[in-house]
Amino acid sequence: MTENIYNPEFVKSLFNRMSGSYERMNYITSFGFSIRWRKQFIKRFERTKNKIEIIDLLTGMGETWNAVKNMFPNAKLTGLDFSAEMLNSARKKSQQHFKNEVKLVQQDVLESNLPGNHFDIVICAFGLKTFNSDQIKILAIETRRILKSGGKFSFIEVSKPGNIILKALYKFYLGKIIPIFGGILLANPSVYKMLWRYTDKFSNAKNAARIFKEVGLHTNYESYFYGCATGFHGNK
């Protein structure tokens, strides 16, 4: 495969093709833990009923919104993604389950015109693996730019567990079994093979956490379920 898998146009095309089944596949690929992990990485913040501003970067189909609204019922929530098809699904979810109150922005997070010093909280679930180190640095700088002083952030990503046996099982599951599900749902198993390829290259969130620290954000690394997911959280 000769494509640059971190090229934004390649990633956008990939997620446009997966949009009809991605939410189900996220659940399957994480053995059902994705819902729990979304709740856990949001709980790095204190619950409040204040009218704060939250942005969900790489929002996809809005899978994290329930967890956000449970913690922050009066928050003004913005969802950003560059995949038109993902946002079409997110828009329907906003209309059907969130009174059409979620503001949706179709932009590349690495080249956005989001307002600076604006958001109280920045979150991102399961999107880090599609960035290389240079792009993660841009993401870190952008996170710092759009956060208010004292604002907080939390990121999470599916990762390669450190345990050898668990890693082998995870590789087999994501690399071999998940493409079969992808073939059933999309008639295109190669699309879902990319999930393991990204995860394999990403490994875990340690490098991303280091980069976020280097740009001046207070950052704490986090591991979930023996390293099957990792992430980091902190503040500006």
Backbone as CSV, one residue per row, in Angstrom:
resi,resn,N_x,N_y,N_z,CA_x,CA_y,CA_z,C_x,C_y,C_z
1,MET,0.846,-1.194,0.000,0.000,0.000,0.000,0.883,1.246,0.000
2,THR,0.723,2.109,-0.992,1.638,3.217,-1.180,1.109,4.540,-0.643
3,GLU,-0.161,4.590,-0.205,-0.727,5.844,0.260,-0.016,6.349,1.522
4,ASN,0.050,7.655,1.636,0.458,8.255,2.896,-0.759,8.201,3.809
5,ILE,-0.744,7.313,4.771,-1.950,7.068,5.575,-2.267,8.228,6.514
6,TYR,-1.336,9.186,6.640,-1.588,10.356,7.481,-2.000,11.582,6.668
7,ASN,-2.059,11.424,5.349,-2.542,12.517,4.512,-3.999,12.808,4.854
8,PRO,-4.339,14.056,5.182,-5.709,14.368,5.599,-6.774,13.931,4.600
9,GLU,-6.474,14.023,3.305,-7.461,13.620,2.302,-7.678,12.111,2.324
10,PHE,-6.618,11.351,2.578,-6.741,9.902,2.691,-7.587,9.535,3.914
11,VAL,-7.281,10.183,5.037,-8.024,9.900,6.280,-9.490,10.288,6.122
12,LYS,-9.732,11.427,5.514,-11.112,11.888,5.304,-11.896,10.885,4.451
13,SER,-11.272,10.428,3.377,-11.917,9.445,2.502,-12.216,8.154,3.253
14,LEU,-11.270,7.725,4.076,-11.438,6.500,4.856,-12.652,6.597,5.775
15,PHE,-12.768,7.699,6.491,-13.863,7.845,7.437,-15.190,8.131,6.745
16,ASN,-15.156,8.765,5.597,-16.391,8.903,4.822,-16.942,7.526,4.448
17,ARG,-16.043,6.609,4.067,-16.474,5.259,3.680,-16.956,4.446,4.879
18,MET,-16.404,4.712,6.053,-16.777,3.944,7.246,-17.977,4.524,7.980
19,SER,-18.463,5.671,7.551,-19.437,6.425,8.349,-20.705,5.656,8.671
20,GLY,-21.136,4.783,7.768,-22.385,4.070,8.004,-22.304,2.998,9.072
21,SER,-21.088,2.590,9.413,-20.950,1.472,10.348,-19.957,1.754,11.474
22,TYR,-19.388,2.941,11.514,-18.260,3.191,12.417,-18.631,3.084,13.885
23,GLU,-19.807,3.557,14.254,-20.193,3.511,15.663,-20.287,2.073,16.152
24,ARG,-20.901,1.212,15.326,-20.983,-0.206,15.695,-19.596,-0.837,15.748
25,MET,-18.759,-0.493,14.788,-17.433,-1.088,14.739,-16.562,-0.620,15.910
26,ASN,-16.729,0.603,16.325,-16.006,1.092,17.500,-16.342,0.236,18.711
27,TYR,-17.607,-0.073,18.855,-18.056,-0.898,19.973,-17.456,-2.298,19.880
28,ILE,-17.475,-2.869,18.670,-16.969,-4.225,18.465,-15.458,-4.279,18.651
29,THR,-14.740,-3.317,18.076,-13.277,-3.346,18.141,-12.758,-3.182,19.560
30,SER,-13.538,-2.560,20.407,-13.093,-2.348,21.795,-13.683,-3.377,22.750
31,PHE,-14.264,-4.452,22.205,-14.919,-5.477,23.018,-16.032,-4.877,23.876
32,GLY,-16.623,-3.807,23.389,-17.695,-3.152,24.137,-17.216,-2.137,25.152
33,PHE,-15.882,-1.981,25.278,-15.338,-1.066,26.281,-15.383,0.396,25.849
34,SER,-15.638,0.669,24.572,-15.560,2.054,24.101,-16.508,2.968,24.866
35,ILE,-17.698,2.462,25.190,-18.662,3.280,25.930,-18.123,3.580,27.322
36,ARG,-17.573,2.571,27.974,-17.012,2.754,29.318,-15.835,3.716,29.279
37,TRP,-14.957,3.547,28.276,-13.778,4.408,28.182,-14.171,5.852,27.935
38,ARG,-15.206,6.072,27.131,-15.670,7.443,26.886,-16.128,8.086,28.197
39,LYS,-16.815,7.337,29.024,-17.244,7.857,30.318,-16.045,8.144,31.211
40,GLN,-15.076,7.229,31.196,-13.923,7.374,32.083,-13.060,8.575,31.723
41,PHE,-12.836,8.793,30.432,-11.939,9.899,30.089,-12.620,11.252,30.282
42,ILE,-13.951,11.280,30.274,-14.688,12.501,30.589,-14.657,12.767,32.095
43,LYS,-14.576,11.713,32.889,-14.580,11.878,34.339,-13.259,12.412,34.884
44,ARG,-12.331,12.745,33.999,-11.125,13.448,34.437,-11.464,14.885,34.832
45,PHE,-12.686,15.316,34.501,-13.159,16.655,34.858,-14.163,16.566,36.005
46,GLU,-14.389,17.687,36.663,-15.400,17.755,37.706,-16.759,18.064,37.084
47,ARG,-17.769,17.348,37.527,-19.127,17.573,37.044,-19.583,18.985,37.427
48,THR,-20.279,19.652,36.512,-20.810,20.984,36.806,-22.064,21.238,35.988
49,LYS,-22.936,22.065,36.521,-24.135,22.487,35.797,-23.961,23.878,35.192
50,ASN,-22.759,24.409,35.275,-22.481,25.717,34.703,-22.564,25.678,33.181
51,LYS,-22.785,26.845,32.590,-22.899,26.942,31.132,-21.514,27.134,30.518
52,ILE,-20.769,26.053,30.483,-19.412,26.107,29.962,-19.391,25.756,28.472
53,GLU,-18.258,26.062,27.827,-18.067,25.769,26.410,-17.158,24.537,26.266
54,ILE,-17.650,23.527,25.543,-16.887,22.298,25.322,-16.804,22.031,23.826
55,ILE,-15.645,21.623,23.359,-15.523,21.192,21.970,-15.023,19.755,21.915
56,ASP,-15.686,18.961,21.096,-15.331,17.566,20.865,-14.630,17.501,19.510
57,LEU,-13.298,17.429,19.534,-12.525,17.371,18.299,-12.642,15.979,17.682
58,LEU,-12.664,15.921,16.352,-12.818,14.657,15.640,-14.050,13.929,16.171
59,THR,-15.147,14.651,16.201,-16.356,14.179,16.881,-16.990,12.957,16.246
60,GLY,-16.661,12.699,14.975,-17.227,11.527,14.316,-18.738,11.592,14.254
61,MET,-19.384,10.550,14.772,-20.841,10.471,14.771,-21.445,10.950,16.085
62,GLY,-20.623,11.601,16.914,-21.127,12.111,18.179,-21.240,11.062,19.262
63,GLU,-20.367,10.056,19.199,-20.475,8.951,20.155,-20.161,9.350,21.593
64,THR,-19.475,10.462,21.786,-19.085,10.881,23.135,-20.097,11.831,23.763
65,TRP,-21.063,12.285,23.013,-21.961,13.333,23.500,-22.774,12.934,24.720
66,ASN,-23.219,11.691,24.778,-23.999,11.255,25.949,-23.196,11.410,27.229
67,ALA,-21.944,10.971,27.181,-21.080,11.080,28.363,-20.862,12.541,28.742
68,VAL,-20.705,13.400,27.729,-20.497,14.827,27.988,-21.728,15.437,28.653
69,LYS,-22.891,15.172,28.100,-24.121,15.778,28.608,-24.483,15.254,29.995
70,ASN,-24.094,14.027,30.299,-24.340,13.500,31.646,-23.493,14.232,32.687
71,MET,-22.285,14.620,32.294,-21.396,15.339,33.202,-21.671,16.839,33.212
72,PHE,-22.068,17.359,32.052,-22.224,18.808,31.890,-23.558,19.118,31.195
73,PRO,-24.670,18.968,31.902,-25.995,19.084,31.269,-26.291,20.437,30.638
74,ASN,-25.634,21.494,31.112,-25.908,22.832,30.585,-24.790,23.369,29.696
75,ALA,-23.872,22.506,29.328,-22.748,22.947,28.501,-23.198,23.244,27.076
76,LYS,-22.528,24.215,26.478,-22.677,24.459,25.049,-21.639,23.595,24.347
77,LEU,-22.115,22.617,23.565,-21.230,21.609,22.979,-21.049,21.851,21.487
78,THR,-19.794,21.864,21.054,-19.437,21.963,19.647,-18.749,20.678,19.226
79,GLY,-19.107,20.157,18.069,-18.450,18.979,17.519,-17.755,19.331,16.213
80,LEU,-16.463,19.021,16.112,-15.690,19.331,14.908,-15.215,18.053,14.238
81,ASP,-15.358,17.996,12.930,-14.835,16.881,12.140,-14.695,17.348,10.704
82,PHE,-13.798,16.716,9.939,-13.688,17.106,8.535,-14.366,16.121,7.592
83,SER,-14.930,15.050,8.131,-15.639,14.071,7.319,-17.100,14.475,7.169
84,ALA,-17.507,14.799,5.950,-18.889,15.214,5.701,-19.873,14.103,6.042
85,GLU,-19.506,12.869,5.743,-20.421,11.755,6.000,-20.563,11.487,7.490
86,MET,-19.478,11.584,8.226,-19.554,11.434,9.676,-20.453,12.523,10.267
87,LEU,-20.294,13.749,9.785,-21.094,14.855,10.307,-22.566,14.732,9.913
88,ASN,-22.855,14.107,8.789,-24.256,13.857,8.429,-24.917,12.974,9.482
89,SER,-24.202,11.948,9.909,-24.726,11.067,10.965,-24.799,11.807,12.294
90,ALA,-23.782,12.620,12.575,-23.781,13.391,13.819,-24.946,14.377,13.845
91,ARG,-25.239,14.973,12.707,-26.338,15.941,12.628,-27.677,15.268,12.957
92,LYS,-27.872,14.059,12.436,-29.104,13.323,12.738,-29.194,13.009,14.226
93,LYS,-28.067,12.639,14.810,-28.048,12.348,16.248,-28.386,13.591,17.053
94,SER,-27.831,14.728,16.649,-28.123,15.980,17.338,-29.611,16.309,17.273
95,GLN,-30.206,16.100,16.119,-31.623,16.398,15.934,-32.514,15.447,16.737
96,GLN,-32.152,14.174,16.740,-33.006,13.152,17.348,-32.851,13.036,18.857
97,HIS,-31.649,13.299,19.359,-31.381,13.020,20.773,-30.890,14.224,21.579
98,PHE,-30.519,15.315,20.917,-29.951,16.449,21.644,-30.624,17.773,21.266
99,LYS,-31.873,17.683,20.835,-32.689,18.870,20.524,-31.999,19.804,19.525
100,ASN,-31.159,19.225,18.708,-30.444,19.974,17.667,-29.582,21.090,18.271
101,GLU,-29.093,20.870,19.491,-28.345,21.915,20.197,-26.834,21.818,20.027
102,VAL,-26.349,20.727,19.446,-24.907,20.586,19.258,-24.496,21.353,18.007
103,LYS,-23.573,22.271,18.163,-23.056,23.027,17.024,-22.027,22.174,16.294
104,LEU,-22.217,21.977,14.993,-21.304,21.148,14.212,-20.471,22.002,13.270
105,VAL,-19.176,21.719,13.256,-18.231,22.483,12.442,-17.465,21.512,11.553
106,GLN,-17.549,21.699,10.240,-16.799,20.854,9.311,-15.497,21.554,8.938
107,GLN,-14.442,21.183,9.640,-13.118,21.742,9.397,-12.061,20.701,9.734
108,ASP,-10.876,20.884,9.169,-9.707,20.107,9.550,-9.164,20.718,10.834
109,VAL,-9.077,19.945,11.877,-8.637,20.459,13.173,-7.228,21.044,13.099
110,LEU,-6.427,20.584,12.138,-5.058,21.080,11.999,-4.991,22.406,11.264
111,GLU,-6.111,22.817,10.669,-6.150,24.079,9.919,-7.466,24.802,10.190
112,SER,-7.866,24.882,11.423,-9.181,25.428,11.758,-9.129,26.933,12.002
113,ASN,-10.299,27.552,11.972,-10.403,28.959,12.366,-11.239,29.091,13.638
114,LEU,-11.123,28.091,14.513,-11.808,28.150,15.794,-11.307,29.353,16.600
115,PRO,-12.170,29.951,17.398,-11.743,31.120,18.188,-10.711,30.749,19.246
116,GLY,-9.755,31.615,19.467,-8.733,31.380,20.477,-9.213,31.731,21.872
117,ASN,-8.632,31.067,22.883,-8.954,31.336,24.288,-10.470,31.291,24.536
118,HIS,-11.112,30.294,24.002,-12.578,30.274,23.973,-13.203,29.125,24.768
119,PHE,-12.597,27.945,24.719,-13.252,26.757,25.276,-12.769,26.451,26.697
120,ASP,-13.724,26.040,27.522,-13.392,25.605,28.878,-12.811,24.201,28.874
121,ILE,-13.286,23.364,27.953,-12.858,21.970,27.883,-12.700,21.553,26.419
122,VAL,-11.606,20.861,26.132,-11.372,20.241,24.826,-11.267,18.740,25.035
123,ILE,-12.026,17.982,24.253,-11.968,16.520,24.342,-11.763,15.928,22.963
124,CYS,-11.243,14.703,22.930,-11.057,13.988,21.666,-10.967,12.501,21.962
125,ALA,-11.851,11.714,21.372,-11.891,10.271,21.617,-11.607,9.500,20.333
126,PHE,-10.551,8.705,20.366,-10.241,7.734,19.317,-9.950,8.366,17.961
127,GLY,-9.266,9.506,17.981,-8.853,10.126,16.737,-7.355,10.342,16.631
128,LEU,-6.642,10.197,17.729,-5.203,10.478,17.746,-4.405,9.575,16.817
129,LYS,-4.830,8.331,16.655,-4.033,7.369,15.890,-3.880,7.746,14.420
130,THR,-4.744,8.620,13.929,-4.662,9.003,12.517,-3.707,10.165,12.284
131,PHE,-2.948,10.563,13.321,-1.968,11.638,13.195,-0.555,11.103,13.403
132,ASN,0.389,11.637,12.627,1.794,11.359,12.917,2.297,12.377,13.955
133,SER,3.557,12.266,14.340,4.074,13.116,15.423,4.025,14.600,15.083
134,ASP,4.343,14.934,13.843,4.305,16.343,13.442,2.883,16.896,13.532
135,GLN,1.922,16.090,13.118,0.529,16.521,13.180,0.041,16.621,14.621
136,ILE,0.501,15.717,15.482,0.121,15.777,16.889,0.651,17.061,17.524
137,LYS,1.838,17.497,17.104,2.360,18.764,17.632,1.466,19.925,17.218
138,ILE,1.006,19.918,15.972,0.075,20.963,15.518,-1.213,20.900,16.328
139,LEU,-1.695,19.679,16.579,-2.907,19.486,17.374,-2.719,20.022,18.790
140,ALA,-1.558,19.765,19.371,-1.269,20.249,20.729,-1.258,21.771,20.772
141,ILE,-0.614,22.379,19.781,-0.563,23.841,19.721,-1.963,24.414,19.528
142,GLU,-2.765,23.755,18.704,-4.135,24.204,18.468,-4.976,24.060,19.738
143,THR,-4.785,22.969,20.459,-5.497,22.773,21.724,-5.155,23.885,22.709
144,ARG,-3.879,24.201,22.796,-3.444,25.300,23.679,-4.059,26.628,23.236
145,ARG,-4.131,26.842,21.939,-4.634,28.116,21.411,-6.113,28.315,21.717
146,ILE,-6.935,27.265,21.556,-8.386,27.435,21.683,-8.878,27.333,23.123
147,LEU,-8.040,26.806,24.020,-8.426,26.703,25.423,-8.326,28.052,26.125
148,LYS,-9.269,28.301,27.022,-9.149,29.430,27.925,-7.994,29.177,28.896
149,SER,-7.470,30.220,29.493,-6.486,30.052,30.551,-7.127,29.255,31.682
150,GLY,-6.486,28.189,32.094,-7.056,27.309,33.106,-7.978,26.249,32.529
151,GLY,-8.238,26.318,31.210,-9.091,25.326,30.560,-8.473,23.939,30.595
152,LYS,-9.305,22.924,30.460,-8.854,21.543,30.615,-9.080,20.740,29.340
153,PHE,-8.355,19.633,29.233,-8.483,18.774,28.050,-8.343,17.312,28.455
154,SER,-8.900,16.437,27.612,-8.754,15.004,27.818,-8.830,14.304,26.467
155,PHE,-7.865,13.420,26.211,-7.791,12.657,24.952,-7.683,11.172,25.302
156,ILE,-8.236,10.330,24.429,-8.144,8.881,24.630,-8.022,8.210,23.274
157,GLU,-7.311,7.072,23.238,-7.129,6.341,21.988,-6.963,4.849,22.247
158,VAL,-7.515,4.025,21.376,-7.254,2.584,21.404,-5.764,2.371,21.197
159,SER,-5.161,1.442,21.943,-3.705,1.306,21.945,-3.281,-0.156,21.970
160,LYS,-1.983,-0.371,21.774,-1.435,-1.724,21.876,-1.092,-2.007,23.334
161,PRO,-1.709,-3.014,23.941,-1.388,-3.327,25.337,0.049,-3.819,25.482
162,GLY,0.628,-3.595,26.649,2.004,-4.000,26.891,2.161,-5.500,27.096
163,ASN,1.155,-6.153,27.653,1.210,-7.588,27.892,1.325,-8.340,26.565
164,ILE,2.321,-9.230,26.457,2.606,-9.917,25.187,1.419,-10.729,24.702
165,ILE,0.793,-11.484,25.597,-0.338,-12.334,25.208,-1.525,-11.480,24.791
166,LEU,-1.813,-10.463,25.592,-2.930,-9.573,25.276,-2.678,-8.819,23.971
167,LYS,-1.427,-8.417,23.744,-1.070,-7.722,22.505,-1.292,-8.624,21.292
168,ALA,-0.884,-9.901,21.410,-1.050,-10.841,20.299,-2.528,-11.067,19.994
169,LEU,-3.324,-11.219,21.043,-4.766,-11.419,20.854,-5.402,-10.193,20.218
170,TYR,-4.970,-9.029,20.681,-5.522,-7.766,20.170,-5.160,-7.578,18.700
171,LYS,-3.905,-7.907,18.359,-3.458,-7.790,16.972,-4.264,-8.720,16.074
172,PHE,-4.479,-9.943,16.525,-5.254,-10.903,15.737,-6.692,-10.424,15.568
173,TYR,-7.252,-9.928,16.650,-8.649,-9.485,16.626,-8.841,-8.284,15.704
174,LEU,-7.998,-7.248,15.891,-8.140,-6.043,15.078,-7.673,-6.264,13.643
175,GLY,-6.618,-7.063,13.483,-6.039,-7.241,12.159,-6.742,-8.261,11.296
176,LYS,-7.362,-9.278,11.917,-7.967,-10.375,11.152,-9.486,-10.450,11.298
177,ILE,-9.976,-10.353,12.524,-11.412,-10.547,12.753,-12.215,-9.310,12.355
178,ILE,-11.740,-8.133,12.751,-12.470,-6.901,12.457,-12.649,-6.680,10.949
179,PRO,-11.634,-6.938,10.108,-11.875,-6.799,8.665,-12.988,-7.699,8.141
180,ILE,-13.196,-8.845,8.795,-14.306,-9.711,8.384,-15.632,-9.011,8.635
181,PHE,-15.758,-8.410,9.826,-16.962,-7.608,10.113,-17.079,-6.460,9.115
182,GLY,-15.937,-5.851,8.779,-15.953,-4.772,7.808,-16.428,-5.236,6.447
183,GLY,-16.045,-6.461,6.074,-16.503,-7.017,4.815,-17.999,-7.245,4.805
184,ILE,-18.518,-7.655,5.954,-19.965,-7.893,6.059,-20.729,-6.577,5.989
185,LEU,-20.236,-5.577,6.710,-20.951,-4.297,6.799,-20.719,-3.395,5.599
186,LEU,-19.500,-3.454,5.025,-19.152,-2.526,3.952,-18.806,-3.206,2.633
187,ALA,-18.698,-4.520,2.651,-18.209,-5.267,1.493,-16.804,-4.788,1.110
188,ASN,-16.058,-4.296,2.104,-14.721,-3.771,1.855,-13.863,-3.951,3.108
189,PRO,-13.348,-5.165,3.324,-12.587,-5.416,4.558,-11.312,-4.600,4.662
190,SER,-10.744,-4.164,3.523,-9.476,-3.430,3.558,-9.603,-2.113,4.315
191,VAL,-10.793,-1.510,4.292,-11.010,-0.251,5.003,-10.785,-0.442,6.493
192,TYR,-11.330,-1.528,7.046,-11.201,-1.751,8.478,-9.868,-2.363,8.876
193,LYS,-9.113,-2.882,7.907,-7.752,-3.302,8.212,-6.903,-2.108,8.637
194,MET,-7.288,-0.933,8.174,-6.552,0.270,8.517,-6.608,0.566,10.013
195,LEU,-7.649,0.121,10.697,-7.752,0.385,12.132,-6.558,-0.210,12.884
196,TRP,-6.208,-1.456,12.541,-5.050,-2.044,13.202,-3.760,-1.377,12.730
197,ARG,-3.686,-1.029,11.458,-2.469,-0.391,10.951,-2.195,0.916,11.691
198,TYR,-3.237,1.703,11.892,-3.072,2.948,12.646,-2.711,2.654,14.105
199,THR,-3.411,1.707,14.712,-3.160,1.379,16.116,-1.745,0.853,16.311
200,ASP,-1.296,0.017,15.389,0.045,-0.563,15.472,1.107,0.533,15.429
201,LYS,0.942,1.501,14.545,1.913,2.584,14.428,1.819,3.558,15.607
202,PHE,0.611,3.781,16.086,0.409,4.700,17.202,0.976,4.134,18.495
203,SER,0.759,2.851,18.729,1.212,2.111,19.913,0.464,2.548,21.167
204,ASN,0.786,3.727,21.691,0.076,4.253,22.849,0.234,5.779,22.870
205,ALA,-0.375,6.395,23.850,-0.444,7.867,23.880,0.747,8.522,24.567
206,LYS,1.779,7.763,24.895,2.919,8.347,25.607,3.603,9.434,24.791
207,ASN,3.820,9.179,23.515,4.480,10.184,22.669,3.619,11.432,22.538
208,ALA,2.315,11.239,22.354,1.408,12.384,22.242,1.390,13.191,23.535
209,ALA,1.373,12.501,24.676,1.379,13.193,25.966,2.664,14.008,26.125
210,ARG,3.780,13.437,25.677,5.065,14.158,25.747,5.012,15.430,24.898
211,ILE,4.439,15.317,23.704,4.349,16.472,22.805,3.471,17.560,23.419
212,PHE,2.354,17.168,24.022,1.470,18.155,24.657,2.200,18.860,25.796
213,LYS,3.025,18.138,26.541,3.822,18.777,27.592,4.818,19.764,26.997
214,GLU,5.437,19.370,25.888,6.476,20.202,25.277,5.950,21.544,24.784
215,VAL,4.657,21.595,24.431,4.107,22.876,23.962,3.585,23.718,25.122
216,GLY,3.777,23.224,26.351,3.460,24.042,27.521,2.156,23.725,28.218
217,LEU,1.571,22.575,27.915,0.336,22.177,28.588,0.651,21.206,29.731
218,HIS,0.035,21.405,30.875,0.187,20.471,31.990,-0.538,19.184,31.622
219,THR,0.201,18.073,31.551,-0.329,16.851,30.953,-0.029,15.643,31.824
220,ASN,-1.045,14.791,31.995,-0.916,13.555,32.761,-1.330,12.368,31.895
221,TYR,-0.432,11.391,31.794,-0.678,10.190,30.992,-1.619,9.241,31.729
222,GLU,-2.422,8.500,30.971,-3.412,7.604,31.580,-3.502,6.304,30.779
223,SER,-3.660,5.180,31.484,-3.839,3.879,30.837,-5.169,3.276,31.278
224,TYR,-5.861,2.644,30.331,-7.160,2.039,30.603,-7.120,0.555,30.241
225,PHE,-7.609,-0.273,31.138,-7.738,-1.722,30.931,-6.466,-2.338,30.342
226,TYR,-5.414,-2.330,31.171,-4.143,-2.973,30.827,-3.527,-2.421,29.540
227,GLY,-3.808,-1.171,29.240,-3.191,-0.540,28.083,-3.916,-0.725,26.774
228,CYS,-5.116,-1.329,26.805,-5.900,-1.479,25.562,-6.374,-0.127,25.058
229,ALA,-6.429,0.833,25.943,-6.629,2.233,25.564,-5.706,3.069,26.441
230,THR,-5.214,4.153,25.901,-4.383,5.078,26.670,-4.796,6.506,26.311
231,GLY,-4.380,7.428,27.145,-4.726,8.810,26.860,-3.990,9.742,27.799
232,PHE,-4.439,10.964,27.837,-3.834,11.955,28.721,-4.840,13.074,28.950
233,HIS,-4.658,13.759,30.048,-5.522,14.873,30.375,-4.698,15.940,31.095
234,GLY,-5.220,17.134,31.179,-4.479,18.198,31.833,-5.145,19.534,31.657
235,ASN,-4.353,20.585,31.746,-4.928,21.928,31.667,-3.908,22.915,31.096
236,LYS,-4.418,24.057,30.680,-3.589,25.128,30.125,-3.150,26.053,31.255
